[in-house]
Amino acid sequence: MNELLDYIEQKKHDENRQGEALNLALNESEYKNNKHFYIESYGCDMNFSDSEIVASILAKQGYGIKTNIFDADLILVNTCSIREKAEQTVRQRLRTFNQIKEQKPSLMVGVLGCMAERLKSKFLEEEKLVDIVVGPDAYRSLPELLHEAEGGQKGINVLLSREETYADISPIRLDKNGITGFISIMRGCDNMCSFCVVPFTRGRERSRNPETIVEEARDLFNRGYREVTLLGQNVDSFKWKGEGKNDDKEAAILVNFAQLLEMVALVNPLLRVRFSTSHPKDITDDVLHTIAKYNNICSYIHLPVQSGSSSCLERMNRTYDRDWYMNRVDAIRRIIPDCGISSDVIAGFCDETEEEHLETLSMMDYAQYDYSYMFYYSERPGTLAARKYTDNVPLETKKRRLAEIVEKQYQLSLQNNLKDIGKTYEVLVEKISKKNEAEYCGRNSQNKMIIFPKGNYNIGDYVNVYIESANKATLKGRVV
């Protein structure tokens, strides 16, 4: 570990300060050629992180960002294919863009991300307003595709890559709070969960060079950021092999996720570190012990269960069973006693029985999730489930089971939050409360949102908040 940290320290002085240069390019872009883009992102945090990479690429081409859609020369929508509803939302937005395009014929519209990868040329054929379609691994080709579109041609590039990580691109941060930021540590997914389209839209797993991740975290901290979230489809499978000093192949440096977590935590004790998402089959005790070792690695793990039934998990091809998942929950509670745990839950997967549904509810009781992302199953074309199984659980049954899962989670969230009354938590002040401008809000290490009076504090400060009340969604208190 020390060898690797020394190696990175030597390398960092040679790094190009792209962030500062790109921010300058962004600020000057109006003066240069008066081109502007507007971008909307849907789906997972990875999509929002990708949008920041796209912003960086466009800044180099002289594009400035606009927050008003009617002021843009280029509208981009970064899409998600994980559920049918997400795709329906995007199609509705495209119809809205079409109305704008009718009033402004020079306007260009592009579809990015997983939905672009899945539907490919259908967007150009069916959605006549779309000028470019760009998959998650092809953002570097945006300048060429825009040039083609300006000449009246349609542009498409949805080629997947086994190497692309965008490690050399310094993202332009689109979140205006300047306190929390995403860092993509890897791309793609090698897990073939039968319900999931991600391996087909984002390709195979590949990890970034850890020195570029540490440098990005250091740069964010130096610019005033106080929290980073390390992103990957399955962060626990992060693995990187690099050459040792003087290109000595016998001294190759191997880095796993536990080691990467430690490296980022050592950037500065005032920089909080979060990560998402973990896979139950891969999260190790080493990762848990690393979290417990460093106060600035947040005590929070998103550990999707999807189902509490071993037989359903087998059909989902999750590669773990109920007992394995419970073992991982036990390990978290043993090693990090105050850890917050959240989950993903799917209701009504193919052939799901009532008994399997009840096992999911009992798993939620066992894990005591602080919150969950809950959905009923929607078949995604091209997945293993679509080819192998029949989507045979009636919609009414799916909705009823989902309602029971949601009600269970509401009970758990409220119970867990009520237990926090009387406790004091360190909170990073993130923003002004939406409901009351006299209050701030921020999260504790367990990722719970806490609301409190502003006092004489500023966004970006750490404050200790004594919890006085709670509901299922938030905690409220006062600074002590």
N, C-alpha and C positions, 0 to 999 in steps of 0.2 A: 504493500500500500504506500509506504514512504517513498519507494523508488518511483512509483507512478506519479505521486504528487510532485516530487522534484522534477520529473520529466515535464509535467504540465506547466510548472512554474517557469521553466526555461523557455517553453514554447510560447507562453502567453505574451511575452514581450515582442514576438514576431508577428502577432496577430494583427490583421488589418482592422482598424476601428470602423467597421462598416456601418454600425448603428448610427454613429454621429453623421457620417457622410450621407447616409440614406435619409435621415431626418432632414438634413440640409436640402437634399434634392427634392424632398417632398414639399418643403416650405417654399422653395424657389420655383416649383413646377408651374404655378400660375403665370409667373413672369416669363418663363421660357416659351411656352407654346399654348397655354390656356386650355389644356385638356384635363378633364376631371373624370373620376370614376366613383361609383356608388356600389357598395357590396353588402349583401345580406347573407347571413350564415345560419344554417339549420342543422340540428342533430347534435352530435357529440362534441366535446371540447376539442377533439382533434380537428374538426372542421373549422372551428374558430381560430385555432392555431394556424391552420393552413391558409386562412384568409389573410393573416398577417404576413405570411411568406409571399402571397400574391401581391399584397400592397407594396412590399419591398421590390419585387420584380417590376411592377408598374411604375414605381417612383423613379427607377433608373431610366424609364422611357419618357419621363417628364409628366407623368400623370399625378395630379393632386387629388386628395380625398374630399368628397362632398358628403355631408350628412343629409342634405336635401336631395331627394331622388330627381326632382325636376331640374336641378342645376347640372346634372351629369351628362357627359357625352358617351359614357359607357356604364351599363348596369350589369353587375355580376351577381349571380345567386349561387352560393356554395351549398350543395344539396346533400341530403341523407336518403338512403334507401332501406334503412333498417326496418321500417314499418310502412305499410301502405298509406297510412294517414299522412306521414311526412311527405310522400310523393304527391299526394293530393294537394297538400298545402302549396308545394312548389308550382304545380300546374295552375293553381288559382292565381298565384303571384305573376306567372307568365302572362296570364290574360290581362292582368292589371298593367303590366309593362307594355303590352300590345296597344292599349289605349293611349299610353304616353307616346309610343312610337308613331302612332297615327298623327299626332300633333307635331312631332319632331322627327321627320324621316331620317335625319342623319344619325340618330341615336343607334348605338350598337348594344346588343344584349348577348350575354354569354352565360352558359350553364357550366358550373364546375363541380368537381367532387364525385361522390359515389353514384349518384343518380345519373350523372353524365357517363360514367364508366359502364353502368348497367344497360342504359338505353341507347347509348352511342348515336348512330346516325338517325334513329327514329326522331330525335329532337329536331334535326334539320329537315326531315321529311314531313313530320306531322305538325310541329310547332313552327310555322313559317317565320315567326318573328325572331327566332334564335339565329344569331350570326356565327357564334363559335361554341364548341363543345370541348371541354378540356377535363381529362381524368386526373386523379390525385397525383399521379407520377409524372405529369406532363406540363406542369406549370412553367417550366423554363421556356417552353415553346410559345408562350402567350404573345411575345412581341411579333413573331412571325405570323401567327394566326390573326392577330389584329391587323397587321399590314395587308394580309389577304382579304380580310373582311372590308377594310377601307376601300379596296379595289373592286368590291362587288361580289367576291367569292365567299363561300361558306368555309369555315375552318373547323377541323376536327382532329384531335389527337387524344386518344384514350389508351395509348400503349402503357402496359404495366412494366415495372422495372424491378430487377433483383438487387440493384445497387443504390438507387436514388434515396437520399435521406435529407437533402437540402441543407446539409450541415454547414456549408460555406455561406449560406444566406442569412444575414442578420434581419430578423423579422421587424417590421414596423408595428409598434404596439397600437392596436385599435381601441383597447380599453382605456378610456380617458382618465380613470382614477389614478393611474401611475403608481399603484401600490402593489397590485397582484398581477402576475404574468404567467403565461404558459411556456413551457419548454418541451418540444417534441424530442423524445430520446430514441424513438424507434418508429418504424412504419410497418404496416402489413400485419398479417396474422397467419400462423401455421396451424392453428386449431381449426378443425372442420366441424364445428357444431352444426347439427343438421338443419337448424332453423335459420342460420345466419348467412347473410350475403356478403359480409365483409371480406373474407378471403378472395372472393371473386371480383370485388371492386377496388381493393387496396393491395392485393398481391401478397407475396410471401414476406415473412419477417426479415428485417434487417435492422441492425442497431447502429446508432451514430457513434463516432469516435468520442469517448468520454471527455477528452480534453476540450472539444468544442462545446460540450454541454456545460462543463465547469466554467469555461470562459464566458458563455452566454449568461450563466447565473451571476457571475462576478460583475459583468457589465450592467445587468439589471440592478444589482444592489448599489453599484456606484452611481446609478442614475436615480436612486431614491426608492426603488422597489423594495418591499419588505417581505414578499412571499412569492414563491415560485411553485408551480405544479408540474411535475414531470409526467409527460403524457405518452401513452402507448396503448395499443389494443390489448396487450398483455405484458405489463411492465416487468413482471417477475421472470419472464424468459429473456430479459435483456442479457446479451452476451457480446463481448467484443474482444478480439484478439489483435494485438498490435506488436510491432517489433520493439525490442528493448533498445537501450542506448547503443549508439554506434551501429545501428542496424544489425545487432547480434541476434540472429534468428534463434539461437539456443536460449536466449533470455527473453523470450516472448512474454509480453504483459497480457494477462488474462483478467478481465473485469466482468463480474456478475452484478446483479442488481443491488445486492446488499453493499458491495464495495462502492458502487456508483452513488448510492444514497449517502454513504459516509463522506465521499469526496465533495458532494454538493453541500452537505451540512457544514463542512469545514470552511466553506467560503467565508462565512461570518456567522457568529452565534445570533445576530439580530435578523438573519434571513430565515424566515420560516420555509420549510420544505414539505410539500404534499405530493401525492402521486395518485395516478388513476390510469388504468384499472388493473386490479389483481385477478389472477385466475386461481381458484381453489386448488388445482392440481399442482401448481408451481410455487406458491408462496411458501417460503422456507422459514425455519426457526432462525436462521442467520439474519433474514430480513427483519424479523420481529425483534431480535436482540439489538440490532442496529437502531431501530426506532426507539427502543427503551433506553439506549445509551446516550442519545442526543436530545436535549430538551427542545431544540428547534426543528426536529423532525416531528411533525404533528401526529398525535395519537389518534389516528383515524384511518380506517381501511374500508374501501369499497370492495366487497367480496360477493359478487353475484352468485346466487344459488340457482336461479331459474326455476327449479322445482325441488321439493323436499322428498320426492319419491325416487328410490334407486331405479325402479323399472322405467320411470319416465325419463330420468337422467340418462339411462342407457339409450333410449330412443333419440334423445337429444344429442347423443355422442359427446357428452360433457367429460368423459374419461375419469370421472370420480363417482363415488356413490354417497349415499346419505351418511354412512359412518365416517367416511373420509372427511366430508365437509364438517361434521360435528367435531372431529378431531382437530381440525384447523381452528374452529371457533374456540375450542378448549385451550389450544396453544396461545391464541391471542389473549384470552382472559387471564391465563397464567403468567405470561411474560409481560404483558402491558395491561395491568388490571383496569386502568381507567380509559381504555381504548374505545372510541366510538366505532360502530360497525353499521354500514348500510348495505343494501343489496338490490339486485334486479330480480323480479319475479314475473313469470309468464303463466297466465291462466289459460286452460283449455287447449294445451298442445295436443297433437294428433293422438287419438286413442286414450286420452286421459280419462281415468275412471274417477268416480266420486271418492273412492278410498285414496287414490293418489293425490287428489285435491286436498283431502284432510291431512295427509302427510305434509303437504306444503304448509298448511296452517300450523301444524305442530312444530315444524322446523322454525317458523317465525317465532313461536313462543320460546323455543330452545335458544335461538341466537339472540333474541331480544334486540332486534334491529332498531336503530335510532330513526331511520327512515328508509324508504325503498322506492325504487322506480318500478311501477306496476302496470302491466299491459295484458290484454288478451291476445292470443296468438293470431297472427295474420300471415298467411303463406306468402313466401317471397319466391318468385320464379327463379329457377336455376339452382336452388339449394337442394341439398340431399333430401330434406324432408319433402320437398315438392315432388321429387322423383320417386321416393321410396314409400311415402306414407300418404294416407288420405286425410284431408282436413275435415274430420268427421264429427267434431264436437259441435253441436248446434250453437248458433250465435247467442241465443237466449241463455243457454247454459254457460257459455263463456262469460257473458256479462254478469250473470249471477255469481259465478265463482270469483270473478274479478272484484265485484262489490264486497264480497266476504273477505277477500285479501286486503282490500283497501280499508275496510272497517277494522280488521285485525291490526293493521299497521297504525292507524289512528290511535287505537288503544295503547299500543306499545310506545308510540312517540310521546303521548301525553304522560303515561306512567314514568317513562325515563326522564322527561323534562321536569316533572314534579319532584323527582328525587334530587334535582340540582338546586332547588330552593334552599337558601342558607349557605351555599358554597360560594367561593370566590374564584374567578377564572381570569387568567391573562387574556386580554382581547386585543387584536390588532384593529385599530379604527380604520374602516374601509370607505365609508361614505355616509352621507346624510340620510336619515331615515326618510322613506317615501311618504309616510303618513304624517310625520311631524318634523318640521325643519329645525326644531329646537333639540332634536335628538340625533345621535349618531347610531350606527350599527356596525357590527363587525363580528367575526367568528372566533370561537375559542379553539384550542388544539383539537377538540373532538368534532370540529366542523359545525357546531351549532351556532345559529345566528342569535346574537344578543343585542338588545336595544337599551340605550341608556342616555341620560341627559348629556348635552355637549360639554358643559363646563368650560374650562380654559384649555381644552385639548385640540389637537389638529389631526386631520387625516394622515395616517402613517405612524401615529404614536401607538405605543403599547400602554394599555391601562389595565388595572385590576378592577374587575366589576363584581360586586356582591349581588347575587341573584335573589330578587324579592318576589317574583311571580313568574308563571310559565303557562303556556298553552301548548297544543300539539306541534306548533310550528316554530315558536321562538321563545327565548328567555328574556326577561326584563329585569333591570337592576340599576344600581348606582355605583359610581366610581368610588373606590375606597383607597 
